Amino acid sequence: MKKIIFTLLILFLVFISKAQELPKRMANFTIGATQHGTGDIIGVSLHLDYANYYTKRISGILEFGFSIHDGSDPLFYEFPQGNIVNSSILYTTAGIQLNLGMAYDFIRTSKHELQVRLSSLYRYQSTSLYDEVGIYYLLPQVFRFH
């Protein structure tokens, strides 16, 4: 029952809201903070979206964007002389993507639209994240100076 009331409330708010007239062509720019993977790498994302309506309900979409995320795994050790060394492992993950497709509007009034999209996503991603980590400890005799 709570789900039904919540759904009706959302629909009511959507249909009484004021919005601009829906255009035949539309461009949208988005920038925001993002999380990558399991949410442990934070970063920024930028996207540019373009839609062109061919008929009242069918439109073509083109989306272009990129993201970059960075993080670190802290690693500190101390030399026998007392010097603390920061050997933290730093990494970056970045990607660029292109999304091409079509959209169909189930509902398209002068101020609202509800649509479904069918598209293909092309993404290139590169990362400096490691596949394997090895930490080698030097034996104490290496630190001896004569």
MODELLER restraints for C-alpha pairs under 7 A, 6 or more apart:
rsr = mdl.restraints
at = mdl.atoms
rsr.add(forms.Gaussian(group=physical.xy_distance, feature=features.Distance(at['CA:19:A'], at['CA:111:A']), mean=5.49, stdev=0.5))
rsr.add(forms.Gaussian(group=physical.xy_distance, feature=features.Distance(at['CA:20:A'], at['CA:111:A']), mean=6.05, stdev=0.5))
rsr.add(forms.Gaussian(group=physical.xy_distance, feature=features.Distance(at['CA:21:A'], at['CA:110:A']), mean=5.49, stdev=0.5))
rsr.add(forms.Gaussian(group=physical.xy_distance, feature=features.Distance(at['CA:21:A'], at['CA:111:A']), mean=5.25, stdev=0.5))
rsr.add(forms.Gaussian(group=physical.xy_distance, feature=features.Distance(at['CA:22:A'], at['CA:110:A']), mean=5.84, stdev=0.5))
rsr.add(forms.Gaussian(group=physical.xy_distance, feature=features.Distance(at['CA:22:A'], at['CA:111:A']), mean=5.90, stdev=0.5))
rsr.add(forms.Gaussian(group=physical.xy_distance, feature=features.Distance(at['CA:24:A'], at['CA:52:A']), mean=6.12, stdev=0.5))
rsr.add(forms.Gaussian(group=physical.xy_distance, feature=features.Distance(at['CA:24:A'], at['CA:53:A']), mean=5.25, stdev=0.5))
rsr.add(forms.Gaussian(group=physical.xy_distance, feature=features.Distance(at['CA:25:A'], at['CA:51:A']), mean=5.67, stdev=0.5))
rsr.add(forms.Gaussian(group=physical.xy_distance, feature=features.Distance(at['CA:25:A'], at['CA:52:A']), mean=4.53, stdev=0.5))
rsr.add(forms.Gaussian(group=physical.xy_distance, feature=features.Distance(at['CA:25:A'], at['CA:53:A']), mean=6.24, stdev=0.5))
rsr.add(forms.Gaussian(group=physical.xy_distance, feature=features.Distance(at['CA:26:A'], at['CA:50:A']), mean=5.65, stdev=0.5))
rsr.add(forms.Gaussian(group=physical.xy_distance, feature=features.Distance(at['CA:26:A'], at['CA:51:A']), mean=5.14, stdev=0.5))
rsr.add(forms.Gaussian(group=physical.xy_distance, feature=features.Distance(at['CA:26:A'], at['CA:52:A']), mean=6.55, stdev=0.5))
rsr.add(forms.Gaussian(group=physical.xy_distance, feature=features.Distance(at['CA:27:A'], at['CA:49:A']), mean=5.53, stdev=0.5))
rsr.add(forms.Gaussian(group=physical.xy_distance, feature=features.Distance(at['CA:27:A'], at['CA:50:A']), mean=4.44, stdev=0.5))
rsr.add(forms.Gaussian(group=physical.xy_distance, feature=features.Distance(at['CA:27:A'], at['CA:51:A']), mean=6.53, stdev=0.5))
rsr.add(forms.Gaussian(group=physical.xy_distance, feature=features.Distance(at['CA:28:A'], at['CA:48:A']), mean=5.71, stdev=0.5))
rsr.add(forms.Gaussian(group=physical.xy_distance, feature=features.Distance(at['CA:28:A'], at['CA:49:A']), mean=4.98, stdev=0.5))
rsr.add(forms.Gaussian(group=physical.xy_distance, feature=features.Distance(at['CA:28:A'], at['CA:50:A']), mean=6.45, stdev=0.5))
rsr.add(forms.Gaussian(group=physical.xy_distance, feature=features.Distance(at['CA:29:A'], at['CA:47:A']), mean=5.77, stdev=0.5))
rsr.add(forms.Gaussian(group=physical.xy_distance, feature=features.Distance(at['CA:29:A'], at['CA:48:A']), mean=4.62, stdev=0.5))
rsr.add(forms.Gaussian(group=physical.xy_distance, feature=features.Distance(at['CA:29:A'], at['CA:49:A']), mean=6.43, stdev=0.5))
rsr.add(forms.Gaussian(group=physical.xy_distance, feature=features.Distance(at['CA:30:A'], at['CA:46:A']), mean=5.65, stdev=0.5))
rsr.add(forms.Gaussian(group=physical.xy_distance, feature=features.Distance(at['CA:30:A'], at['CA:47:A']), mean=5.09, stdev=0.5))
rsr.add(forms.Gaussian(group=physical.xy_distance, feature=features.Distance(at['CA:30:A'], at['CA:48:A']), mean=6.48, stdev=0.5))
rsr.add(forms.Gaussian(group=physical.xy_distance, feature=features.Distance(at['CA:31:A'], at['CA:45:A']), mean=5.62, stdev=0.5))
rsr.add(forms.Gaussian(group=physical.xy_distance, feature=features.Distance(at['CA:31:A'], at['CA:46:A']), mean=4.45, stdev=0.5))
rsr.add(forms.Gaussian(group=physical.xy_distance, feature=features.Distance(at['CA:31:A'], at['CA:47:A']), mean=6.48, stdev=0.5))
rsr.add(forms.Gaussian(group=physical.xy_distance, feature=features.Distance(at['CA:32:A'], at['CA:44:A']), mean=5.71, stdev=0.5))
rsr.add(forms.Gaussian(group=physical.xy_distance, feature=features.Distance(at['CA:32:A'], at['CA:45:A']), mean=5.49, stdev=0.5))
rsr.add(forms.Gaussian(group=physical.xy_distance, feature=features.Distance(at['CA:32:A'], at['CA:46:A']), mean=6.77, stdev=0.5))
rsr.add(forms.Gaussian(group=physical.xy_distance, feature=features.Distance(at['CA:33:A'], at['CA:43:A']), mean=5.77, stdev=0.5))
rsr.add(forms.Gaussian(group=physical.xy_distance, feature=features.Distance(at['CA:33:A'], at['CA:44:A']), mean=4.53, stdev=0.5))
rsr.add(forms.Gaussian(group=physical.xy_distance, feature=features.Distance(at['CA:33:A'], at['CA:45:A']), mean=6.29, stdev=0.5))
rsr.add(forms.Gaussian(group=physical.xy_distance, feature=features.Distance(at['CA:34:A'], at['CA:42:A']), mean=5.79, stdev=0.5))
rsr.add(forms.Gaussian(group=physical.xy_distance, feature=features.Distance(at['CA:34:A'], at['CA:43:A']), mean=5.27, stdev=0.5))
rsr.add(forms.Gaussian(group=physical.xy_distance, feature=features.Distance(at['CA:34:A'], at['CA:44:A']), mean=5.46, stdev=0.5))
rsr.add(forms.Gaussian(group=physical.xy_distance, feature=features.Distance(at['CA:34:A'], at['CA:45:A']), mean=6.38, stdev=0.5))
rsr.add(forms.Gaussian(group=physical.xy_distance, feature=features.Distance(at['CA:35:A'], at['CA:41:A']), mean=5.69, stdev=0.5))
rsr.add(forms.Gaussian(group=physical.xy_distance, feature=features.Distance(at['CA:35:A'], at['CA:42:A']), mean=4.52, stdev=0.5))
rsr.add(forms.Gaussian(group=physical.xy_distance, feature=features.Distance(at['CA:35:A'], at['CA:43:A']), mean=6.21, stdev=0.5))
rsr.add(forms.Gaussian(group=physical.xy_distance, feature=features.Distance(at['CA:36:A'], at['CA:42:A']), mean=6.24, stdev=0.5))
rsr.add(forms.Gaussian(group=physical.xy_distance, feature=features.Distance(at['CA:36:A'], at['CA:69:A']), mean=6.97, stdev=0.5))
rsr.add(forms.Gaussian(group=physical.xy_distance, feature=features.Distance(at['CA:41:A'], at['CA:69:A']), mean=5.99, stdev=0.5))
rsr.add(forms.Gaussian(group=physical.xy_distance, feature=features.Distance(at['CA:41:A'], at['CA:70:A']), mean=5.85, stdev=0.5))
rsr.add(forms.Gaussian(group=physical.xy_distance, feature=features.Distance(at['CA:41:A'], at['CA:71:A']), mean=5.46, stdev=0.5))
rsr.add(forms.Gaussian(group=physical.xy_distance, feature=features.Distance(at['CA:42:A'], at['CA:69:A']), mean=5.38, stdev=0.5))
rsr.add(forms.Gaussian(group=physical.xy_distance, feature=features.Distance(at['CA:42:A'], at['CA:70:A']), mean=6.28, stdev=0.5))
rsr.add(forms.Gaussian(group=physical.xy_distance, feature=features.Distance(at['CA:43:A'], at['CA:68:A']), mean=5.53, stdev=0.5))
rsr.add(forms.Gaussian(group=physical.xy_distance, feature=features.Distance(at['CA:43:A'], at['CA:69:A']), mean=3.94, stdev=0.5))
rsr.add(forms.Gaussian(group=physical.xy_distance, feature=features.Distance(at['CA:43:A'], at['CA:70:A']), mean=6.30, stdev=0.5))
rsr.add(forms.Gaussian(group=physical.xy_distance, feature=features.Distance(at['CA:44:A'], at['CA:67:A']), mean=5.70, stdev=0.5))
rsr.add(forms.Gaussian(group=physical.xy_distance, feature=features.Distance(at['CA:44:A'], at['CA:68:A']), mean=5.75, stdev=0.5))
rsr.add(forms.Gaussian(group=physical.xy_distance, feature=features.Distance(at['CA:44:A'], at['CA:69:A']), mean=6.58, stdev=0.5))
rsr.add(forms.Gaussian(group=physical.xy_distance, feature=features.Distance(at['CA:45:A'], at['CA:66:A']), mean=5.83, stdev=0.5))
rsr.add(forms.Gaussian(group=physical.xy_distance, feature=features.Distance(at['CA:45:A'], at['CA:67:A']), mean=4.19, stdev=0.5))
rsr.add(forms.Gaussian(group=physical.xy_distance, feature=features.Distance(at['CA:45:A'], at['CA:68:A']), mean=6.65, stdev=0.5))
rsr.add(forms.Gaussian(group=physical.xy_distance, feature=features.Distance(at['CA:46:A'], at['CA:65:A']), mean=5.44, stdev=0.5))
rsr.add(forms.Gaussian(group=physical.xy_distance, feature=features.Distance(at['CA:46:A'], at['CA:66:A']), mean=5.59, stdev=0.5))
rsr.add(forms.Gaussian(group=physical.xy_distance, feature=features.Distance(at['CA:46:A'], at['CA:67:A']), mean=6.38, stdev=0.5))
rsr.add(forms.Gaussian(group=physical.xy_distance, feature=features.Distance(at['CA:47:A'], at['CA:64:A']), mean=5.70, stdev=0.5))
rsr.add(forms.Gaussian(group=physical.xy_distance, feature=features.Distance(at['CA:47:A'], at['CA:65:A']), mean=4.02, stdev=0.5))
rsr.add(forms.Gaussian(group=physical.xy_distance, feature=features.Distance(at['CA:47:A'], at['CA:66:A']), mean=6.58, stdev=0.5))
rsr.add(forms.Gaussian(group=physical.xy_distance, feature=features.Distance(at['CA:48:A'], at['CA:63:A']), mean=5.77, stdev=0.5))
rsr.add(forms.Gaussian(group=physical.xy_distance, feature=features.Distance(at['CA:48:A'], at['CA:64:A']), mean=5.29, stdev=0.5))
rsr.add(forms.Gaussian(group=physical.xy_distance, feature=features.Distance(at['CA:48:A'], at['CA:65:A']), mean=6.08, stdev=0.5))
rsr.add(forms.Gaussian(group=physical.xy_distance, feature=features.Distance(at['CA:49:A'], at['CA:62:A']), mean=5.90, stdev=0.5))
rsr.add(forms.Gaussian(group=physical.xy_distance, feature=features.Distance(at['CA:49:A'], at['CA:63:A']), mean=4.32, stdev=0.5))
rsr.add(forms.Gaussian(group=physical.xy_distance, feature=features.Distance(at['CA:49:A'], at['CA:64:A']), mean=6.41, stdev=0.5))
rsr.add(forms.Gaussian(group=physical.xy_distance, feature=features.Distance(at['CA:50:A'], at['CA:61:A']), mean=5.78, stdev=0.5))
rsr.add(forms.Gaussian(group=physical.xy_distance, feature=features.Distance(at['CA:50:A'], at['CA:62:A']), mean=5.19, stdev=0.5))
rsr.add(forms.Gaussian(group=physical.xy_distance, feature=features.Distance(at['CA:50:A'], at['CA:63:A']), mean=6.20, stdev=0.5))
rsr.add(forms.Gaussian(group=physical.xy_distance, feature=features.Distance(at['CA:51:A'], at['CA:59:A']), mean=6.43, stdev=0.5))
rsr.add(forms.Gaussian(group=physical.xy_distance, feature=features.Distance(at['CA:51:A'], at['CA:60:A']), mean=5.62, stdev=0.5))
rsr.add(forms.Gaussian(group=physical.xy_distance, feature=features.Distance(at['CA:51:A'], at['CA:61:A']), mean=4.49, stdev=0.5))
rsr.add(forms.Gaussian(group=physical.xy_distance, feature=features.Distance(at['CA:51:A'], at['CA:62:A']), mean=6.42, stdev=0.5))
rsr.add(forms.Gaussian(group=physical.xy_distance, feature=features.Distance(at['CA:52:A'], at['CA:59:A']), mean=5.36, stdev=0.5))
rsr.add(forms.Gaussian(group=physical.xy_distance, feature=features.Distance(at['CA:52:A'], at['CA:60:A']), mean=5.36, stdev=0.5))
rsr.add(forms.Gaussian(group=physical.xy_distance, feature=features.Distance(at['CA:52:A'], at['CA:61:A']), mean=6.65, stdev=0.5))
rsr.add(forms.Gaussian(group=physical.xy_distance, feature=features.Distance(at['CA:53:A'], at['CA:59:A']), mean=4.05, stdev=0.5))
rsr.add(forms.Gaussian(group=physical.xy_distance, feature=features.Distance(at['CA:53:A'], at['CA:60:A']), mean=6.48, stdev=0.5))
rsr.add(forms.Gaussian(group=physical.xy_distance, feature=features.Distance(at['CA:57:A'], at['CA:104:A']), mean=5.48, stdev=0.5))
rsr.add(forms.Gaussian(group=physical.xy_distance, feature=features.Distance(at['CA:57:A'], at['CA:105:A']), mean=4.77, stdev=0.5))
rsr.add(forms.Gaussian(group=physical.xy_distance, feature=features.Distance(at['CA:58:A'], at['CA:103:A']), mean=5.72, stdev=0.5))
rsr.add(forms.Gaussian(group=physical.xy_distance, feature=features.Distance(at['CA:58:A'], at['CA:104:A']), mean=4.80, stdev=0.5))
rsr.add(forms.Gaussian(group=physical.xy_distance, feature=features.Distance(at['CA:58:A'], at['CA:105:A']), mean=6.54, stdev=0.5))
rsr.add(forms.Gaussian(group=physical.xy_distance, feature=features.Distance(at['CA:59:A'], at['CA:102:A']), mean=5.70, stdev=0.5))
rsr.add(forms.Gaussian(group=physical.xy_distance, feature=features.Distance(at['CA:59:A'], at['CA:103:A']), mean=5.15, stdev=0.5))
rsr.add(forms.Gaussian(group=physical.xy_distance, feature=features.Distance(at['CA:59:A'], at['CA:104:A']), mean=6.63, stdev=0.5))
rsr.add(forms.Gaussian(group=physical.xy_distance, feature=features.Distance(at['CA:60:A'], at['CA:101:A']), mean=5.92, stdev=0.5))
rsr.add(forms.Gaussian(group=physical.xy_distance, feature=features.Distance(at['CA:60:A'], at['CA:102:A']), mean=4.48, stdev=0.5))
rsr.add(forms.Gaussian(group=physical.xy_distance, feature=features.Distance(at['CA:60:A'], at['CA:103:A']), mean=6.20, stdev=0.5))
rsr.add(forms.Gaussian(group=physical.xy_distance, feature=features.Distance(at['CA:61:A'], at['CA:100:A']), mean=5.85, stdev=0.5))
rsr.add(forms.Gaussian(group=physical.xy_distance, feature=features.Distance(at['CA:61:A'], at['CA:101:A']), mean=5.26, stdev=0.5))
rsr.add(forms.Gaussian(group=physical.xy_distance, feature=features.Distance(at['CA:61:A'], at['CA:102:A']), mean=5.73, stdev=0.5))
rsr.add(forms.Gaussian(group=physical.xy_distance, feature=features.Distance(at['CA:62:A'], at['CA:99:A']), mean=5.75, stdev=0.5))
rsr.add(forms.Gaussian(group=physical.xy_distance, feature=features.Distance(at['CA:62:A'], at['CA:100:A']), mean=4.89, stdev=0.5))
rsr.add(forms.Gaussian(group=physical.xy_distance, feature=features.Distance(at['CA:62:A'], at['CA:101:A']), mean=6.77, stdev=0.5))
rsr.add(forms.Gaussian(group=physical.xy_distance, feature=features.Distance(at['CA:63:A'], at['CA:98:A']), mean=5.70, stdev=0.5))
rsr.add(forms.Gaussian(group=physical.xy_distance, feature=features.Distance(at['CA:63:A'], at['CA:99:A']), mean=4.88, stdev=0.5))
rsr.add(forms.Gaussian(group=physical.xy_distance, feature=features.Distance(at['CA:63:A'], at['CA:100:A']), mean=6.61, stdev=0.5))
rsr.add(forms.Gaussian(group=physical.xy_distance, feature=features.Distance(at['CA:64:A'], at['CA:97:A']), mean=5.86, stdev=0.5))
rsr.add(forms.Gaussian(group=physical.xy_distance, feature=features.Distance(at['CA:64:A'], at['CA:98:A']), mean=4.70, stdev=0.5))
rsr.add(forms.Gaussian(group=physical.xy_distance, feature=features.Distance(at['CA:64:A'], at['CA:99:A']), mean=6.47, stdev=0.5))
rsr.add(forms.Gaussian(group=physical.xy_distance, feature=features.Distance(at['CA:65:A'], at['CA:96:A']), mean=5.87, stdev=0.5))
rsr.add(forms.Gaussian(group=physical.xy_distance, feature=features.Distance(at['CA:65:A'], at['CA:97:A']), mean=5.42, stdev=0.5))
rsr.add(forms.Gaussian(group=physical.xy_distance, feature=features.Distance(at['CA:65:A'], at['CA:98:A']), mean=6.70, stdev=0.5))
rsr.add(forms.Gaussian(group=physical.xy_distance, feature=features.Distance(at['CA:66:A'], at['CA:95:A']), mean=5.51, stdev=0.5))
rsr.add(forms.Gaussian(group=physical.xy_distance, feature=features.Distance(at['CA:66:A'], at['CA:96:A']), mean=4.21, stdev=0.5))
rsr.add(forms.Gaussian(group=physical.xy_distance, feature=features.Distance(at['CA:66:A'], at['CA:97:A']), mean=6.05, stdev=0.5))
rsr.add(forms.Gaussian(group=physical.xy_distance, feature=features.Distance(at['CA:67:A'], at['CA:94:A']), mean=5.57, stdev=0.5))
rsr.add(forms.Gaussian(group=physical.xy_distance, feature=features.Distance(at['CA:67:A'], at['CA:95:A']), mean=5.45, stdev=0.5))
rsr.add(forms.Gaussian(group=physical.xy_distance, feature=features.Distance(at['CA:67:A'], at['CA:96:A']), mean=6.62, stdev=0.5))
rsr.add(forms.Gaussian(group=physical.xy_distance, feature=features.Distance(at['CA:68:A'], at['CA:93:A']), mean=5.82, stdev=0.5))
rsr.add(forms.Gaussian(group=physical.xy_distance, feature=features.Distance(at['CA:68:A'], at['CA:94:A']), mean=4.17, stdev=0.5))
rsr.add(forms.Gaussian(group=physical.xy_distance, feature=features.Distance(at['CA:68:A'], at['CA:95:A']), mean=6.54, stdev=0.5))
rsr.add(forms.Gaussian(group=physical.xy_distance, feature=features.Distance(at['CA:69:A'], at['CA:92:A']), mean=5.65, stdev=0.5))
rsr.add(forms.Gaussian(group=physical.xy_distance, feature=features.Distance(at['CA:69:A'], at['CA:93:A']), mean=5.16, stdev=0.5))
rsr.add(forms.Gaussian(group=physical.xy_distance, feature=features.Distance(at['CA:69:A'], at['CA:94:A']), mean=6.15, stdev=0.5))
rsr.add(forms.Gaussian(group=physical.xy_distance, feature=features.Distance(at['CA:70:A'], at['CA:91:A']), mean=5.71, stdev=0.5))
rsr.add(forms.Gaussian(group=physical.xy_distance, feature=features.Distance(at['CA:70:A'], at['CA:92:A']), mean=4.29, stdev=0.5))
rsr.add(forms.Gaussian(group=physical.xy_distance, feature=features.Distance(at['CA:70:A'], at['CA:93:A']), mean=6.25, stdev=0.5))
rsr.add(forms.Gaussian(group=physical.xy_distance, feature=features.Distance(at['CA:71:A'], at['CA:90:A']), mean=6.05, stdev=0.5))
rsr.add(forms.Gaussian(group=physical.xy_distance, feature=features.Distance(at['CA:71:A'], at['CA:91:A']), mean=5.59, stdev=0.5))
rsr.add(forms.Gaussian(group=physical.xy_distance, feature=features.Distance(at['CA:71:A'], at['CA:92:A']), mean=6.56, stdev=0.5))
rsr.add(forms.Gaussian(group=physical.xy_distance, feature=features.Distance(at['CA:72:A'], at['CA:88:A']), mean=6.55, stdev=0.5))
rsr.add(forms.Gaussian(group=physical.xy_distance, feature=features.Distance(at['CA:72:A'], at['CA:89:A']), mean=5.43, stdev=0.5))
rsr.add(forms.Gaussian(group=physical.xy_distance, feature=features.Distance(at['CA:72:A'], at['CA:90:A']), mean=4.39, stdev=0.5))
rsr.add(forms.Gaussian(group=physical.xy_distance, feature=features.Distance(at['CA:72:A'], at['CA:91:A']), mean=6.05, stdev=0.5))
rsr.add(forms.Gaussian(group=physical.xy_distance, feature=features.Distance(at['CA:73:A'], at['CA:88:A']), mean=5.64, stdev=0.5))
rsr.add(forms.Gaussian(group=physical.xy_distance, feature=features.Distance(at['CA:73:A'], at['CA:89:A']), mean=5.10, stdev=0.5))
rsr.add(forms.Gaussian(group=physical.xy_distance, feature=features.Distance(at['CA:73:A'], at['CA:90:A']), mean=6.62, stdev=0.5))
rsr.add(forms.Gaussian(group=physical.xy_distance, feature=features.Distance(at['CA:74:A'], at['CA:88:A']), mean=4.32, stdev=0.5))
rsr.add(forms.Gaussian(group=physical.xy_distance, feature=features.Distance(at['CA:74:A'], at['CA:89:A']), mean=6.39, stdev=0.5))
rsr.add(forms.Gaussian(group=physical.xy_distance, feature=features.Distance(at['CA:75:A'], at['CA:86:A']), mean=6.24, stdev=0.5))
rsr.add(forms.Gaussian(group=physical.xy_distance, feature=features.Distance(at['CA:75:A'], at['CA:87:A']), mean=5.19, stdev=0.5))
rsr.add(forms.Gaussian(group=physical.xy_distance, feature=features.Distance(at['CA:75:A'], at['CA:88:A']), mean=4.37, stdev=0.5))
rsr.add(forms.Gaussian(group=physical.xy_distance, feature=features.Distance(at['CA:75:A'], at['CA:89:A']), mean=6.99, stdev=0.5))
rsr.add(forms.Gaussian(group=physical.xy_distance, feature=features.Distance(at['CA:76:A'], at['CA:84:A']), mean=6.83, stdev=0.5))
rsr.add(forms.Gaussian(group=physical.xy_distance, feature=features.Distance(at['CA:76:A'], at['CA:85:A']), mean=5.63, stdev=0.5))
rsr.add(forms.Gaussian(group=physical.xy_distance, feature=features.Distance(at['CA:76:A'], at['CA:86:A']), mean=4.74, stdev=0.5))
rsr.add(forms.Gaussian(group=physical.xy_distance, feature=features.Distance(at['CA:76:A'], at['CA:87:A']), mean=5.72, stdev=0.5))
rsr.add(forms.Gaussian(group=physical.xy_distance, feature=features.Distance(at['CA:76:A'], at['CA:88:A']), mean=6.75, stdev=0.5))
rsr.add(forms.Gaussian(group=physical.xy_distance, feature=features.Distance(at['CA:77:A'], at['CA:84:A']), mean=5.74, stdev=0.5))
rsr.add(forms.Gaussian(group=physical.xy_distance, feature=features.Distance(at['CA:77:A'], at['CA:85:A']), mean=5.46, stdev=0.5))
rsr.add(forms.Gaussian(group=physical.xy_distance, feature=features.Distance(at['CA:77:A'], at['CA:86:A']), mean=6.92, stdev=0.5))
rsr.add(forms.Gaussian(group=physical.xy_distance, feature=features.Distance(at['CA:78:A'], at['CA:84:A']), mean=4.36, stdev=0.5))
rsr.add(forms.Gaussian(group=physical.xy_distance, feature=features.Distance(at['CA:78:A'], at['CA:85:A']), mean=6.02, stdev=0.5))
rsr.add(forms.Gaussian(group=physical.xy_distance, feature=features.Distance(at['CA:91:A'], at['CA:128:A']), mean=5.23, stdev=0.5))
rsr.add(forms.Gaussian(group=physical.xy_distance, feature=features.Distance(at['CA:91:A'], at['CA:129:A']), mean=5.47, stdev=0.5))
rsr.add(forms.Gaussian(group=physical.xy_distance, feature=features.Distance(at['CA:92:A'], at['CA:127:A']), mean=5.68, stdev=0.5))
rsr.add(forms.Gaussian(group=physical.xy_distance, feature=features.Distance(at['CA:92:A'], at['CA:128:A']), mean=5.48, stdev=0.5))
rsr.add(forms.Gaussian(group=physical.xy_distance, feature=features.Distance(at['CA:92:A'], at['CA:129:A']), mean=6.83, stdev=0.5))
rsr.add(forms.Gaussian(group=physical.xy_distance, feature=features.Distance(at['CA:93:A'], at['CA:126:A']), mean=5.87, stdev=0.5))
rsr.add(forms.Gaussian(group=physical.xy_distance, feature=features.Distance(at['CA:93:A'], at['CA:127:A']), mean=4.18, stdev=0.5))
rsr.add(forms.Gaussian(group=physical.xy_distance, feature=features.Distance(at['CA:93:A'], at['CA:128:A']), mean=6.45, stdev=0.5))
rsr.add(forms.Gaussian(group=physical.xy_distance, feature=features.Distance(at['CA:94:A'], at['CA:125:A']), mean=5.72, stdev=0.5))
rsr.add(forms.Gaussian(group=physical.xy_distance, feature=features.Distance(at['CA:94:A'], at['CA:126:A']), mean=5.60, stdev=0.5))
rsr.add(forms.Gaussian(group=physical.xy_distance, feature=features.Distance(at['CA:94:A'], at['CA:127:A']), mean=6.35, stdev=0.5))
rsr.add(forms.Gaussian(group=physical.xy_distance, feature=features.Distance(at['CA:95:A'], at['CA:123:A']), mean=6.77, stdev=0.5))
rsr.add(forms.Gaussian(group=physical.xy_distance, feature=features.Distance(at['CA:95:A'], at['CA:124:A']), mean=5.46, stdev=0.5))
rsr.add(forms.Gaussian(group=physical.xy_distance, feature=features.Distance(at['CA:95:A'], at['CA:125:A']), mean=4.05, stdev=0.5))
rsr.add(forms.Gaussian(group=physical.xy_distance, feature=features.Distance(at['CA:95:A'], at['CA:126:A']), mean=6.26, stdev=0.5))
rsr.add(forms.Gaussian(group=physical.xy_distance, feature=features.Distance(at['CA:96:A'], at['CA:123:A']), mean=5.73, stdev=0.5))
rsr.add(forms.Gaussian(group=physical.xy_distance, feature=features.Distance(at['CA:96:A'], at['CA:124:A']), mean=5.48, stdev=0.5))
rsr.add(forms.Gaussian(group=physical.xy_distance, feature=features.Distance(at['CA:96:A'], at['CA:125:A']), mean=6.57, stdev=0.5))
rsr.add(forms.Gaussian(group=physical.xy_distance, feature=features.Distance(at['CA:97:A'], at['CA:122:A']), mean=5.50, stdev=0.5))
rsr.add(forms.Gaussian(group=physical.xy_distance, feature=features.Distance(at['CA:97:A'], at['CA:123:A']), mean=4.15, stdev=0.5))
rsr.add(forms.Gaussian(group=physical.xy_distance, feature=features.Distance(at['CA:97:A'], at['CA:124:A']), mean=6.34, stdev=0.5))
rsr.add(forms.Gaussian(group=physical.xy_distance, feature=features.Distance(at['CA:98:A'], at['CA:121:A']), mean=5.91, stdev=0.5))
rsr.add(forms.Gaussian(group=physical.xy_distance, feature=features.Distance(at['CA:98:A'], at['CA:122:A']), mean=5.16, stdev=0.5))
rsr.add(forms.Gaussian(group=physical.xy_distance, feature=features.Distance(at['CA:98:A'], at['CA:123:A']), mean=6.42, stdev=0.5))
rsr.add(forms.Gaussian(group=physical.xy_distance, feature=features.Distance(at['CA:99:A'], at['CA:119:A']), mean=6.56, stdev=0.5))
rsr.add(forms.Gaussian(group=physical.xy_distance, feature=features.Distance(at['CA:99:A'], at['CA:120:A']), mean=5.67, stdev=0.5))
rsr.add(forms.Gaussian(group=physical.xy_distance, feature=features.Distance(at['CA:99:A'], at['CA:121:A']), mean=4.46, stdev=0.5))
rsr.add(forms.Gaussian(group=physical.xy_distance, feature=features.Distance(at['CA:99:A'], at['CA:122:A']), mean=6.20, stdev=0.5))
rsr.add(forms.Gaussian(group=physical.xy_distance, feature=features.Distance(at['CA:100:A'], at['CA:119:A']), mean=5.40, stdev=0.5))
rsr.add(forms.Gaussian(group=physical.xy_distance, feature=features.Distance(at['CA:100:A'], at['CA:120:A']), mean=5.54, stdev=0.5))
rsr.add(forms.Gaussian(group=physical.xy_distance, feature=features.Distance(at['CA:100:A'], at['CA:121:A']), mean=6.71, stdev=0.5))
rsr.add(forms.Gaussian(group=physical.xy_distance, feature=features.Distance(at['CA:101:A'], at['CA:118:A']), mean=5.63, stdev=0.5))
rsr.add(forms.Gaussian(group=physical.xy_distance, feature=features.Distance(at['CA:101:A'], at['CA:119:A']), mean=3.79, stdev=0.5))
rsr.add(forms.Gaussian(group=physical.xy_distance, feature=features.Distance(at['CA:101:A'], at['CA:120:A']), mean=6.21, stdev=0.5))
rsr.add(forms.Gaussian(group=physical.xy_distance, feature=features.Distance(at['CA:102:A'], at['CA:117:A']), mean=5.84, stdev=0.5))
rsr.add(forms.Gaussian(group=physical.xy_distance, feature=features.Distance(at['CA:102:A'], at['CA:118:A']), mean=5.54, stdev=0.5))
rsr.add(forms.Gaussian(group=physical.xy_distance, feature=features.Distance(at['CA:102:A'], at['CA:119:A']), mean=6.21, stdev=0.5))
rsr.add(forms.Gaussian(group=physical.xy_distance, feature=features.Distance(at['CA:103:A'], at['CA:115:A']), mean=6.51, stdev=0.5))
rsr.add(forms.Gaussian(group=physical.xy_distance, feature=features.Distance(at['CA:103:A'], at['CA:116:A']), mean=5.69, stdev=0.5))
rsr.add(forms.Gaussian(group=physical.xy_distance, feature=features.Distance(at['CA:103:A'], at['CA:117:A']), mean=4.24, stdev=0.5))
rsr.add(forms.Gaussian(group=physical.xy_distance, feature=features.Distance(at['CA:103:A'], at['CA:118:A']), mean=6.28, stdev=0.5))
rsr.add(forms.Gaussian(group=physical.xy_distance, feature=features.Distance(at['CA:104:A'], at['CA:115:A']), mean=5.39, stdev=0.5))
rsr.add(forms.Gaussian(group=physical.xy_distance, feature=features.Distance(at['CA:104:A'], at['CA:116:A']), mean=5.47, stdev=0.5))
rsr.add(forms.Gaussian(group=physical.xy_distance, feature=features.Distance(at['CA:104:A'], at['CA:117:A']), mean=6.40, stdev=0.5))
rsr.add(forms.Gaussian(group=physical.xy_distance, feature=features.Distance(at['CA:105:A'], at['CA:113:A']), mean=6.43, stdev=0.5))
rsr.add(forms.Gaussian(group=physical.xy_distance, feature=features.Distance(at['CA:105:A'], at['CA:114:A']), mean=5.57, stdev=0.5))
rsr.add(forms.Gaussian(group=physical.xy_distance, feature=features.Distance(at['CA:105:A'], at['CA:115:A']), mean=4.02, stdev=0.5))
rsr.add(forms.Gaussian(group=physical.xy_distance, feature=features.Distance(at['CA:105:A'], at['CA:116:A']), mean=6.49, stdev=0.5))
rsr.add(forms.Gaussian(group=physical.xy_distance, feature=features.Distance(at['CA:106:A'], at['CA:114:A']), mean=5.59, stdev=0.5))
rsr.add(forms.Gaussian(group=physical.xy_distance, feature=features.Distance(at['CA:106:A'], at['CA:115:A']), mean=5.48, stdev=0.5))
rsr.add(forms.Gaussian(group=physical.xy_distance, feature=features.Distance(at['CA:107:A'], at['CA:113:A']), mean=5.09, stdev=0.5))
rsr.add(forms.Gaussian(group=physical.xy_distance, feature=features.Distance(at['CA:107:A'], at['CA:114:A']), mean=4.94, stdev=0.5))
rsr.add(forms.Gaussian(group=physical.xy_distance, feature=features.Distance(at['CA:107:A'], at['CA:115:A']), mean=6.92, stdev=0.5))
rsr.add(forms.Gaussian(group=physical.xy_distance, feature=features.Distance(at['CA:108:A'], at['CA:114:A']), mean=6.57, stdev=0.5))
